[in-house]
Amino acid sequence: MSVDIGGRLRFVRSHHKLSQRELAKRSGVTNSTISLIESNQMNPSVGALKRILDGIPMGLAEFFAIEPERPRKAFYRADELTEIGKKPISYLQVGDTMFGRALQILREHYGPGGDTGRVPLVHDGEEGGIVISGRLEVTVDAERRILGPGDAYYFESRRPHRFRCIGNKPCEVISACTPPTF
């Protein structure tokens, strides 16, 4: 049985109306550690998780006893999408939390030169997207393509990958991934 510790932590932190930065400050861990845990790129030790939960405050038993409620909301206005990115990349997520969900849908905006970084992303699952406007360079393993409006991608997320806006115009992408990774 797999436990989504990252999604669970993000849900609990959001429920208590804490930013990642505020939780990091309260618990004495770095903001990047909280971010890595919430994106399931890092598995915390029991001691580290307890220290983080002390910043909420919440015990380990309560944390693992939480059962996600399935979201009942079916429709979202543009101003109800949740920003989970950082400039120059905006990730607007459909729904305020992914806890208990199997699919994540994003409206991505890459400013000119926006780049996910030189270190390729690698995580479990699958992802796909369609470029709406602009030009997006997508690298998967050693294969690189420049995609324009209407072009799409789909791959297993365990394959190292990177996204980068090409040119001086922003790029818009609608994407989905399963399981949710942000």
Order of alpha helices (4+ residues) and beta strands (2+ residues): alpha-alpha-alpha-alpha-alpha-beta-beta-beta-beta-beta-beta-beta-beta-beta
